[in-house]
Every structure is written in structure tokens, then in C-alpha cells.
Amino acid sequence: MEKWMKNYTDSLNQTLNSLPFEQINEIIKVLIKANIEKRQIFVFGNGGSAATSSHFITDLGKGASDLLPNRFRCLSLNDNAAWMTAIGNDYSYDDVFLCQLKNFAQPGDVVLTMSVSGSSPNLVKAFEWAREYGLETIALLGGKRGKLSEIAKHIAVIDSHHYGIVEDAHMVISHLICYAFMEHPEITT
């Protein structure tokens, strides 16, 4: 097991050393603009990415907002289990994010998702609507890229097909984004 753990962490370190910093910086610029314009930011994902979405919104809404003139207006669409299960049961699981966006989103708002495959039907459907409705679209993806790489305006791809490695990297990107605001609040002025 120790050899396997060493291989995993070596692979993770190699992935982290090749993060797409230019694309991450572009995402930060989109969030700066959203903060200045007081736009809403909606984040969502499936499985482990759902948990990362909730964690990201916690850090963005609390810590990243603490020193800024405007607090981030942000929400994880994964965090209302009753609403998600009602949508999934009464309509379709493919609509769990789309229906929430239809209630909340306005043109100019931001949607951000994390997906290893980039092809989950519920993410694709929400992003197709968001793009058509005039929202900024951001996707953190794995090496498969998937349909979201064709739909999202801003993407950051982790060049791996290993779910754990990609999800680890997405969490690091989430922290890079949030800590950019925590440690450099002047970027919004």
C-alpha cells in the first residue's frame, strides 16, 4: 500500500505542478467582475464535485468576502436536498440545477461547475440554458473534457482521467480562487 500511496501522491503533485494558471486567473477575473457588479454566482456539481461546490461557496461567501467592499452573492445549488429531490422526482434528475437557475438567475450572473467527465446531463442542460440566457459560464473539468468544454465560456482542464486526482485538483483551484481574494482583497478595487 505504501508504494501505491506514493504513486498516487506523485501523480497528484505532478498534476498540481501543471495546473492551468492562466485559465484560473481568467476565472478569478470573471469573479472580480461579478463581485464589483454584485452579480450572483451559482456553483454546482455531482457526487464529490457537489461537496466541493458547497465547500467552495462556504469559502467564497465567508472568508473571501470578509475584506471586500462587496460581499460575494453566491449559492451552491447542491445544498437544498428537498428542492433537488422534488425536482428529480416530479420532473427529472437532469433538471435539478436547471430548474433552480430558472428561479434565481439573471443575465450577467455566473454559473460554475466542477465535473470530471464534463458530460453529466444535468450539468450540460443547465449550462446550455445559462449560455442561452446570457450568464457567464465556467467549468472546471477533467481530462475527458466532455460536452461542457464546448459549452462553457471559461474552462480549466485537469489533464487526468483519475477521479480522485481531478477532484483533488478542483479543490486546490477552489482554494486558489478564494485565497486570491482573502490574501489580495485589493484585486476588486
Number of C-alpha atoms within 10 A of each C-alpha: 6 7 8 9 10 11 12 15 13 12 15 19 13 11 18 18 10 11 18 16 13 10 15 20 15 15 21 18 15 16 24 17 14 21 21 15 12 17 19 22 24 24 25 25 23 17 10 15 23 20 16 25 28 19 16 24 24 16 18 25 18 16 18 23 19 15 15 19 13 14 17 24 17 22 20 24 22 23 14 10 10 9 16 20 14 13 19 15 11 10 12 13 16 17 19 23 26 22 15 18 18 13 8 10 20 15 14 19 23 23 25 22 27 30 28 28 17 23 17 16 14 17 25 23 17 23 28 15 14 25 17 10 15 14 20 21 24 24 25 29 28 26 16 18 23 17 16 28 21 12 17 21 14 19 24 24 24 24 17 19 15 17 15 14 21 27 21 18 23 27 18 15 20 22 17 16 21 24 16 16 22 20 12 13 16 12 12 16 8
